[in-house]
Amino acid sequence: MQIERMKHSDLGEQIEAAWTLAQSADPAAVAATLEVLEQADVYHPEVVSNVLDGLVAGAPATLTQVLAYLEQSPLSSGGNDCAYVLGEVAYRQGSARDPRIVPALLKAIAVYLPLGTRAVSTAIAALRECARAAPLPEVEEAALAVLSLAEREEGPYSWAVENALEVLFSNHGKNLFPMLKKRLQTLPPEHMLALTIKDFLNERGEG
C-alpha cells in the first residue's frame, strides 16, 4: 500500500510515503526506496530527499541494505547516494559508528578513483564524516590517493580535495601542515590542488 502511494499518488502522499518506507525496518519497503534513488530523475526532488533522510533516520535497521546496495552498484546513482547515507549515519553515530561503514566506503573509493575526483567526491566526504569522531589511520591511503589523483587532473573537483585534506588533518593535526607546504613546492601555483591547499592552510593560520 505505502509502496503504491510513493509511486502513484499525488506529490504530498508520495513525499510522506517515501519517508515512512525508507525509515522502516521492512526489507521490501527499503528496497523500494532504493529503487527511487536509482530513478531519481522521474521523482520530485522532495521525494528523493525524504528517501535519503528516511534511510539515515532508520539506521541501524536500514544499514544492511544500504551497504549491500553500495557494494553491488557503486557506480550507479543509487550507489553514490548510499555512500552519502553512510556518511550521514556515521556523523550521527559518532564514536559508536557501525564498524561496517568505513570498510564499505574504502571499497567504493577504490572503484571511484579511476574515474576522477568528481566521482570519488561523495565517498570521500562520507569518510570525512567518519573521521569527525576520531582519527582513522586506515583511511590514510585513500585520502592521499585523492590528492595524487587531483594533482594529475587539469581541473580537480575542489570539494573532493577539501574532504581528503580534512581526513588527513584528523589523522595528523598540525603535523600535516609541513607535509602540505612541501607538496605545494611541486605544484604549479594556479593549479586547483595548490589553490585548495593554500586555502586550507590559510584558514588555519598557516598561509
ABEGO torsion letter per residue (X at the ends): XAAAAAAABBAAAAAAAAAAAAABABAAAAAAAAAAAAAAAABBAAAAAAAAAAAAAAOAAAAAAAAAAAAABAABAAAAAAAAAAAAAAAAAEAABBAAAAAAAAAAAAAAAAAEAAAAAAAAAAAAAAAAABBBAAAAAAAAAAAAAAAABABBBAAAAAAAAAAAAAAAEAAAAAAAAAAAAABBAABAAAAAAAAAAAAAGAX
